[in-house]
Amino acid sequence: MFVDRAVIKVRAGEGGKGLIAFRREAHNSRGGPSGGRGGSGGSVYFEADEGMHTLMDFRYHHEYSAERGAHGGPNDRTGANGPDVVIRVPAGTLLTDADTGEVIGDLTGHGQRALAVGGGRGGRGNASFATSTRQSPDFAQDGEPGQERNVQLELKLLADVGLVGFPNAGKSTLLARLTKARPKIADYPFTTLTPNLGVVTVGMRSFVMADIPGLIEGAHEGKGLGHEFLRHIERTKVLVFLIDVTSGDPQKQYDTLCGELESYSRELALRPRCAVFSKLDLLPPDAGLPALQADSAFLVTGVSAVSGVGLETLVHGLADRVRQERAAPPAEHSG
């Protein structure tokens, strides 16, 4: 099961208590103060792990807590700090405070970490309060409480190329033909209920392609699978608009897809895109591609995932554009 959103509660450890203690010396049953301070409580971190691909682990485990720091010891010994807790999440996970919306971290690279909640500081022991006028303090501090918060985890796929189209446009079939991915394929809408990833190899180059579940008109408003999957194309460098060549009005399909992206995210609508007619094998042999006004597309072509027609042109065009986008500064996205 693919799980791409979860909310969990995280708690950092409390700081240890400071100690009230006095040195025992010959001929003096109560020497100077010697109580040490408590250790700091453990913090909670999130860390990206490229070996994880879903937030499934958090469907049943909703709370994570770090241990408290140890109390201070005699002879000015500081208590041990509580061990930190590191929660591993898939690369591509956005972390936000579920109550305030504050962004905690956006973990896109393997090993990248974000601090979720910090442990409380340990309390000072009575040795810390000794002064020239107060030589035998008989009090100490408690440790500070650790932070806690509710964290929303939202997984956004990390792919170079995102396949976008209406249900049953042939996205899963194309992904399966170009990669070793094996998505569910059938002749009815919404066969794909979860995003699928595959690696396309072109000579010595490769790029990751994502099959995004089909959009419908009004997806930006949450209709159909709407918001559940639109966010998965937010990180893609290049978009492939897949248009069923057998549909009655290809131009309307293309324009509607453009409109949905524009309504959802202006920046996403400006992402480099190509327009690809699918299912060419269903056309008569002498039929040409339908007319399409797609001035913003860097490539307009047609393919058949069944016969293989047009696939070489498509993958080389995508590989070239992905290489260009990878070399561009992060803010640069041009059509």
N, C-alpha and C positions, 0 to 999 in steps of 0.2 A: 504493500500500500504506500502510495506517495502522500506524504504530509508536508505541506509547505508553510504552515503557520501554527504557532503555539504560543501560549502565555504561561510563564512559570514564575514562581516566587523565589527570590534569592535573599539569603541573610548572611551577613558577615559575622565573624565571631566577636564576642565581647572581650574587652581588655581584662587582663588579670588584676586582682586586687593588690595594692601595696601592703607590705607587712609591717606590723608593729613589733619590733624586737630590740633588745639591748645586748651589748657585749657583756660576757661574763668574764671578769678579771679577778686575779688574786686580790684578796682583801677588799674587793668591791663587787657585791652581788649584782649591782646594776651599773654597768659602765655606760658609755655613750650609745646613742641610737645606732642600730645597724640593720634596720629593715629595708630590704630592697624593693624595687618597683616591679609591678606586674608586667608580663609580656603582652605584646599587642595581639589582638584577635586576628584570625585568618581572614583574608580577603577572598572575594569570588571573582574569577576572571572567565571570559569566554575566549576560546581559541579556535581558529578555522582549521579544519581537517579535510584535505582533499579526498580522503578515503570515504567520507560520508556523503550521502546523496539525498537524504531525507531527514525531516525532523521527527520521524516516527518515535524515536526514543523518548520524546517529551510528551507524547500523548498520554502516557501512564505515569510518568514521573514528573510531578508538578512543583516540588519544593527541593531546594538545595541549600544546605547550611554549612558554613565553615565553623571550626572549633574555636573556643575561647582561648585566650592566652593563659599561661600558667601564672599562679600567684607569685609574688616576690618571695625571696628566701632570706635567711639570716646572713650576716656578714656582707651586707650590701649586694647580695646576688639578685640579678634581674631574672624574672621568670621567663621561660621559653615562649617564643611567639607561637601562636596557633598556626597550623599548616594551612596554606592557601588551598582553595578548591578551584580546579580548572575544568570548565565545562566545554567539551568539544562539540562544535557545530559544523555543518557543511560550509565550505567556501561559497561565498555569495549570500551569506545571511546578514540581514539588516537587524540591528538590535535597537529597540526604542523603549522608553519608559511607558508602560501600558496606561499609566494614569495621567501623565503630563504630555506625552508625545515627544519628549526630549530624545534626541538621537544619542545613543550610548556608543555605538560603533557600527561600522560597515565593513565586515570582514570578507575581503575578496581574495586574499592570497593565503596559501598554506602557511600555517604557523603564526599568522597575524593574531594579536591579542587585544582585548579591550577590558578595562576594569569596570566591573558592574557595580560592586559595593565594596567599600573599604572597611577593614577591621578596626575596632575601637582601640584607642591607646590604653596602655596599661596605667593603673593608678600608681602614684608615687608612694614609696615607703616612708616611714617616719625619719629615716636618715636624711631624706631630702629636705626636711623642714627644720633641721637644726640650724640655729644662728648663734651669734655671740651672746644674745640675751635670752635665747630659748634653747638651752643645751640638751634638754631631755624631752622632746615632743613625744606625746603618747597618743598620736593619731596618725592616720594614713588615709590615702584616697582609694575609693573604689575605681575599678576600670570603667572606661567609657563604653556605652553600648555600641555594637556594630551597626552599620547601615543595613537597611533592607528595602527592597522595592519589587514591584511586579514588572517583569520584562517581557515584552512581545518579541518573538523571533519570527522573522519573515524571510523565507528563502526565495531568492530571485536567481534563476538559472544563469550560469556563466557560459555563454555560447558566443561564437563569432558570427554565426548566421542564424537567423530565426525565420522559419517557414510560417507565413501568415496567409490565411485564406478562410473561406467559408467552410462549414462542415462538408465532408465528402469531396473536397477539392483534389484529393490525392496526396496530401502532405505525408501521411504515414507510409504510403507506398513508395514515394520518392526517397524518403529517409532510409527505408529498408534497402532500396536498390543502391544507394550511394555509400552506405555504411554497413557495419555489422549489427546495427541496432535491429531489434525485432519487435516493433510496436504492434499492437493489435490492429488488424486491418479487416474491414468488412464494408459492405455496400449500404451503409445507413449512417445518418448524421450522428455526430458526437461519439463515434467509436473511440476516439482518443479522449479520455477523461483526465489524463495526467500528461505532463510534458515528457517527451522522450529526447534523449541525447545520443548522438553518434559522431564518429570521427570520419571525415572525408579525407582521403589521401590522394594528392595530385603530384605524382613524381616524388620529389624529395620534400614537398610541402604538405601540410595538413591543416585542417581547421575543424572546429566543433560546430555541428549543426543541431539545432533544436526544432523539434516538431511541436508547435504550439497548438493546443486544442482549437477547433474552429470558432471563429468569431461570427456573430450575427449582428444585424442592424440594431443599434441601441446598446451594444456591448459596453460602451464607455459609461453607460448609466447603470451597469450591473446586470443587464438583461442576459438571459442564457447563462453562459459560463463567464461572461463579462470580466469583472475585476479580478476574479479568481485566477485568470491566466494572462490578462494583459500585462501584468507587472513582470511576467517572465521574459518579455521581449525588451524590457527597459535597459538591460545591460548589453544586448546584442549590438555588434558593430555594423552589421549589414542585414537588411530585411529582404526576403524573397516573397513577393506577392504572387501566390499561386492561384491561377484563374482557370476554372474548368472550361475547356474550349468548347464543350458541348452545351454550355449554358446558353440561354436565350439572349442574354445581354451582357457580354463580357465587360463593356465599358461601365455599366452600372455596378458590377462587382468591384471593379478597380476603384471607382470613385467612392463607393461606400466604404471600402477598406481604408482609403485615404482619410475620409471623414471621421471614421471611428478613431483612428490614431490621433488626428488633429484635436478631436474633442477630449481625448484622454490625456494627451501630453504634446504640447507644441514642440518640445525638443525631440520627442520620439518621431513626430511627423517629418522632421527634417533629416532623419537618419538616411544614409545611402540605401537605395532600394533598386531592385530590378523586378520587372514584370515578366512572369513565366506562364505561358499557357500549358496546361497539363492535359494528358490523355490524347495526345496526337494520334495514337493508334486507332482511335474511334472515328477519325475523319477519313473521307475518301482519299486515296493516294495522291490525287492531283489537286487537292484542296490546299489553299494557302492559309496563313494565319489571319484571323480576323483583324480588322482595323482597330487600333487602340491609341488614344491620345494619352500619352504617358511621358510628357516632356521632362519630368523630374527623375525618371528612371535612367540609370546609367547603362542598362541593358534590357532589351525587349526580345524575348526568344520563346521557343516552344520546345517541349520535351514529351517523351513517352517513357515512363518508368517501366513499362512492360517490354517494349521493343528496344529501348536504349537510345532511340533517336534524340539527338540534341543534348544528351547528357554531357558529352565532352566539352562542348561550347559553354555550357552552364558552369561546370565545376572550374574550368580554367578562368572564366570571367569572375567567379566568386573568389577564387584563390588570389587573383591579382588585386581585387578590391580589398580583401581582408588584409593582405600584406600592406597595402597603402594606409589603411585605417590603423593598423597596429603601429605604424611608424609615425603617425600623426600625434600631436599633443592631445591629452585626454579631452580637452574642451572642443577640439575641432571635429565637427561632424557636418559634412557637406553632402548635398545630393549630387 
